[in-house]
Amino acid sequence: MPPPPTQYTRNGDTSLAYEVFGDPAAGAPLLMIMGLDFQMVWWPDGFCELLAAAGFAVVRFDNRDTGLSTHFDSPRTESPWKALAGGTKPAYTAADMLADALAVMDAVGWTSAHVMGASMGGAIAQGLALLHPERVRSLVSVMALPVTAGTLRTLGYIRFGFFRNFRGTGSAATPEEHVETLVTIHRALASPEFPFPEERSRAQAAISHARAPRDPRTTQRQLAAGRGQKYPPLSNVAVPTLVINGADDPIVKARGGRDTARRIPGAEYVEYPAMGHDLPEELWDDMVARVRALADRAG
């Protein structure tokens, strides 16, 4: 089945690309927010289709600075961790990225939605539930850290040895080399106990590169965006919440997910033993069933 057509909306001067699986006026509204420097196409089509078959109207979108949404610029390259801890002035803020998500919801006519975010997208989803609770029906935080953790605690949740995997990946010149870099990144993030989805990964990487070649400075800008954003405590989240993390995540320690769930009243926590920092197809059916059950509880 071909992916749905790409549509566009705006948050001020920022153009935002999005796609809809299902009928946004009929299904249970589900907004899906992708992670750091990844385009919406990394939400697998098959996963979105399963959610649509479970009765959801699924909207995925390119965060600002990725894919077909508006891209920004940086005056210079700096370490991602310096960007997180306090480098140059951010090109935009976390509040801007929250407003982007709301603009996409407005574009499809949703006053509120179930919100599912992966990695950085999970932090954005948590932020929406805290700062815009009237717009969030239920919260699904996947592979994410507590958005209220602060810089030092956030750094404590990260496995820094992971980044050795990317030495030499910044020298890609041809489209084929750029696609190979994206596949290399996905392979490093993937669940080690499941077969790597080579064919799907290469297809997603090719689509991603054709839409917008990867700019490593986007990682720095998106990390910097979170600096200085203040949130109420996660105990203020008042909607049904599901927190999903992988025990074999190579970049985010599972206790980041455990801490997130522990701070949200009544949150359900699921830790898949063989899951890395991706969405292995072998777990899709169980994930979809859990998201559907959560939405049913939310009403």
ROROLUM-419808 format. One record per residue (C-alpha): x, y, z; residue number from 1. Coordinates in Angstrom, 2 decimals, decimal comma, padded with zeros to 5 digits, always signed. Example, Ala and Ser with C-alpha at 12.3 -4.5 7.8 and 13.67 -1.06 7.14 Angstrom:
BEGIN
+012,30;-004,50;+007,80;1
+013,67;-001,06;+007,14;2
//
This chain:
BEGIN
+000,00;+000,00;+000,00;1
+001,50;+003,40;-000,98;2
+001,98;+005,97;+001,81;3
-000,64;+008,74;+002,06;4
+000,00;+012,06;+000,31;5
+002,07;+014,65;+002,11;6
+000,16;+017,72;+003,28;7
+001,38;+020,98;+004,79;8
+000,41;+023,44;+007,48;9
+002,21;+026,30;+009,22;10
+003,23;+027,43;+012,68;11
+004,09;+031,08;+012,02;12
+006,97;+031,11;+009,53;13
+007,59;+027,37;+009,89;14
+006,10;+024,99;+007,32;15
+005,23;+021,53;+008,65;16
+004,79;+018,42;+006,50;17
+002,40;+015,72;+007,69;18
+000,60;+012,57;+006,51;19
-002,68;+010,97;+007,58;20
-003,46;+007,25;+007,75;21
-007,22;+006,74;+007,94;22
-010,02;+009,29;+008,21;23
-009,11;+012,09;+010,65;24
-012,81;+012,82;+011,16;25
-013,75;+009,21;+011,98;26
-010,97;+007,29;+013,73;27
-009,63;+007,87;+017,23;28
-007,12;+010,70;+016,74;29
-003,48;+009,61;+017,25;30
-000,63;+012,07;+016,78;31
+002,80;+010,44;+016,33;32
+005,95;+012,47;+017,06;33
+009,33;+011,25;+015,79;34
+012,66;+011,51;+017,57;35
+015,88;+013,48;+017,30;36
+016,87;+014,30;+013,70;37
+014,64;+011,57;+012,21;38
+011,96;+012,18;+009,60;39
+008,37;+010,98;+009,97;40
+009,02;+008,16;+007,46;41
+010,94;+006,36;+010,24;42
+007,54;+005,62;+011,75;43
+007,16;+002,46;+009,60;44
+004,23;+002,53;+007,19;45
+003,25;-000,96;+008,33;46
+003,12;+000,12;+011,96;47
+000,95;+003,12;+011,09;48
-001,33;+000,89;+009,02;49
-001,76;-001,52;+011,94;50
-002,75;+001,39;+014,16;51
-005,24;+002,58;+011,53;52
-006,67;-000,96;+011,31;53
-007,12;-000,84;+015,10;54
-009,44;+002,15;+014,71;55
-007,05;+005,10;+014,89;56
-006,71;+008,01;+012,52;57
-002,93;+008,32;+012,52;58
-001,09;+011,56;+011,81;59
+002,71;+011,59;+011,58;60
+004,71;+014,71;+010,78;61
+008,21;+016,01;+010,19;62
+009,45;+017,97;+013,17;63
+010,86;+021,37;+012,21;64
+014,39;+021,07;+010,82;65
+013,74;+017,59;+009,37;66
+012,30;+016,11;+006,20;67
+009,98;+018,35;+004,22;68
+009,36;+020,78;+007,08;69
+011,27;+024,07;+007,31;70
+015,00;+023,68;+007,91;71
+017,14;+026,04;+009,93;72
+020,83;+026,94;+010,04;73
+023,60;+027,03;+012,63;74
+026,47;+029,53;+012,68;75
+028,96;+026,75;+013,36;76
+029,26;+023,08;+014,25;77
+029,57;+022,16;+017,90;78
+029,46;+018,98;+019,94;79
+025,89;+017,68;+020,43;80
+026,57;+017,53;+024,16;81
+027,76;+021,13;+024,20;82
+024,54;+022,02;+022,38;83
+022,57;+020,24;+025,09;84
+024,55;+021,67;+027,99;85
+024,81;+025,27;+026,79;86
+026,47;+026,19;+023,51;87
+025,33;+028,83;+021,05;88
+021,89;+030,42;+021,14;89
+019,25;+027,89;+020,02;90
+017,73;+028,43;+016,58;91
+014,33;+027,57;+018,11;92
+012,98;+026,29;+021,40;93
+011,14;+023,31;+022,82;94
+008,09;+025,55;+023,10;95
+008,27;+026,08;+019,32;96
+008,32;+022,31;+018,77;97
+005,33;+021,84;+021,06;98
+003,50;+024,55;+019,10;99
+004,35;+022,71;+015,86;100
+002,58;+019,59;+017,13;101
-000,48;+021,65;+018,06;102
-000,47;+023,29;+014,61;103
-000,59;+019,87;+012,96;104
-003,49;+018,87;+015,21;105
-005,29;+022,08;+014,26;106
-004,70;+021,39;+010,57;107
-006,63;+018,10;+010,73;108
-009,35;+019,56;+012,94;109
-008,43;+017,89;+016,22;110
-009,11;+019,76;+019,44;111
-007,43;+016,88;+021,29;112
-005,71;+013,61;+020,46;113
-003,95;+010,57;+021,83;114
-000,24;+011,41;+021,56;115
+002,57;+008,92;+020,96;116
+006,21;+010,01;+020,83;117
+009,46;+008,11;+020,25;118
+012,76;+009,16;+021,86;119
+012,90;+012,99;+021,64;120
+009,32;+012,75;+020,38;121
+008,41;+011,07;+023,67;122
+009,76;+014,09;+025,52;123
+007,68;+016,38;+023,28;124
+004,63;+014,22;+023,97;125
+005,25;+014,50;+027,73;126
+005,64;+018,26;+027,34;127
+002,28;+018,49;+025,57;128
+000,59;+016,57;+028,38;129
+002,13;+018,94;+030,95;130
+001,74;+022,31;+029,23;131
-001,32;+021,68;+027,03;132
-003,30;+019,04;+028,98;133
-006,57;+019,97;+027,30;134
-005,14;+018,80;+023,95;135
-003,96;+015,33;+025,12;136
-006,32;+012,39;+025,67;137
-003,67;+009,79;+026,46;138
+000,12;+009,69;+026,41;139
+002,45;+007,02;+024,99;140
+006,14;+007,70;+025,69;141
+008,46;+005,31;+023,84;142
+012,27;+005,04;+024,28;143
+012,22;+008,42;+026,02;144
+013,61;+010,05;+029,16;145
+011,73;+012,17;+031,69;146
+011,27;+015,56;+030,05;147
+011,71;+017,16;+033,47;148
+015,07;+015,50;+034,18;149
+017,34;+018,50;+033,49;150
+020,67;+018,41;+031,69;151
+022,84;+016,59;+034,24;152
+020,32;+013,86;+034,99;153
+019,58;+013,47;+031,28;154
+023,27;+012,88;+030,58;155
+023,21;+010,19;+033,26;156
+020,62;+008,23;+031,31;157
+022,72;+008,09;+028,11;158
+025,10;+005,30;+027,07;159
+027,94;+007,39;+025,65;160
+029,86;+004,43;+024,24;161
+027,14;+004,14;+021,61;162
+028,52;+007,11;+019,68;163
+031,70;+005,25;+018,75;164
+029,53;+003,54;+016,12;165
+029,47;+006,72;+014,04;166
+033,15;+007,47;+013,64;167
+033,76;+008,14;+009,98;168
+030,09;+008,37;+008,98;169
+030,32;+012,13;+008,30;170
+032,32;+011,73;+005,09;171
+029,47;+010,55;+002,83;172
+029,52;+012,22;-000,60;173
+027,22;+010,32;-002,95;174
+023,50;+009,59;-002,46;175
+024,37;+005,92;-002,02;176
+026,85;+006,76;+000,74;177
+024,31;+008,98;+002,48;178
+021,74;+006,17;+002,40;179
+024,37;+003,78;+003,76;180
+025,04;+006,21;+006,63;181
+021,35;+006,23;+007,57;182
+021,23;+002,42;+007,45;183
+024,36;+002,29;+009,63;184
+022,69;+004,56;+012,19;185
+019,52;+002,44;+012,16;186
+021,53;-000,77;+012,49;187
+023,36;+000,64;+015,54;188
+020,03;+001,58;+017,15;189
+018,24;-001,66;+016,26;190
+017,08;-004,40;+018,58;191
+019,94;-006,92;+018,85;192
+017,81;-010,01;+019,42;193
+015,64;-009,52;+016,33;194
+016,68;-009,80;+012,67;195
+017,68;-006,41;+011,29;196
+014,99;-005,27;+008,77;197
+017,51;-004,62;+006,00;198
+015,05;-004,14;+003,14;199
+012,73;-001,83;+005,08;200
+015,62;+000,15;+006,55;201
+017,17;+000,78;+003,12;202
+013,81;+001,82;+001,71;203
+013,22;+004,25;+004,58;204
+016,76;+005,59;+004,26;205
+016,39;+006,14;+000,52;206
+013,08;+007,96;+000,98;207
+014,53;+010,01;+003,83;208
+017,56;+011,08;+001,78;209
+015,44;+011,91;-001,28;210
+013,14;+014,09;+000,86;211
+016,00;+015,94;+002,59;212
+019,65;+014,90;+002,96;213
+020,71;+014,51;+006,59;214
+022,29;+017,59;+008,17;215
+024,20;+016,59;+011,35;216
+023,73;+020,13;+012,66;217
+020,02;+019,37;+013,05;218
+020,96;+017,08;+015,93;219
+022,72;+019,98;+017,63;220
+019,86;+022,41;+017,04;221
+017,19;+020,03;+018,32;222
+019,22;+019,17;+021,42;223
+019,79;+022,87;+022,07;224
+016,06;+023,55;+021,72;225
+015,36;+021,87;+025,03;226
+017,68;+024,13;+027,01;227
+015,93;+026,37;+029,47;228
+012,42;+024,96;+028,93;229
+010,63;+024,68;+032,26;230
+007,94;+022,08;+032,92;231
+005,71;+021,26;+035,87;232
+006,56;+017,94;+037,57;233
+005,51;+014,78;+035,74;234
+003,17;+014,06;+038,64;235
+000,92;+016,69;+037,01;236
+000,21;+014,40;+034,03;237
-003,45;+013,53;+034,47;238
-004,18;+011,37;+031,41;239
-003,79;+007,59;+031,02;240
-000,15;+006,96;+030,22;241
+001,86;+004,10;+028,73;242
+005,67;+004,15;+028,92;243
+007,58;+001,74;+026,67;244
+011,32;+001,16;+026,75;245
+013,69;-001,55;+025,59;246
+015,93;-003,45;+027,97;247
+018,51;-003,72;+025,16;248
+018,38;-000,05;+024,12;249
+021,96;+000,82;+023,09;250
+021,62;+004,57;+023,73;251
+018,99;+005,16;+026,46;252
+019,22;+003,30;+029,75;253
+015,94;+001,58;+030,57;254
+015,81;+003,27;+033,96;255
+015,01;+006,49;+032,06;256
+011,70;+004,91;+031,12;257
+011,21;+003,46;+034,58;258
+011,78;+006,87;+036,14;259
+009,32;+008,45;+033,71;260
+006,59;+005,94;+034,59;261
+007,31;+006,17;+038,32;262
+006,72;+009,93;+038,27;263
+003,39;+009,81;+036,39;264
+000,43;+008,72;+038,53;265
-001,02;+005,42;+037,35;266
+001,33;+005,06;+034,38;267
+001,73;+001,60;+032,88;268
+005,34;+000,63;+032,21;269
+006,37;-001,97;+029,63;270
+010,01;-002,98;+029,20;271
+010,54;-005,31;+026,25;272
+013,55;-007,57;+026,95;273
+014,83;-007,69;+023,36;274
+013,98;-004,16;+022,22;275
+016,64;-001,61;+021,26;276
+016,13;+002,01;+020,22;277
+013,75;+001,20;+017,40;278
+010,37;-000,43;+016,76;279
+010,99;-004,11;+015,90;280
+008,21;-005,51;+013,75;281
+007,96;-008,56;+016,01;282
+006,56;-006,28;+018,75;283
+004,13;-004,24;+016,64;284
+001,02;-006,31;+017,38;285
+001,56;-006,14;+021,14;286
+002,35;-002,41;+021,04;287
-000,75;-001,64;+018,97;288
-002,93;-003,67;+021,34;289
-001,55;-001,76;+024,33;290
-002,02;+001,64;+022,66;291
-005,58;+000,68;+021,72;292
-006,35;-000,46;+025,29;293
-004,92;+002,80;+026,65;294
-007,07;+004,88;+024,29;295
-010,14;+002,88;+025,30;296
-009,44;+003,66;+028,96;297
-009,05;+007,33;+028,14;298
-012,39;+007,41;+026,33;299
//
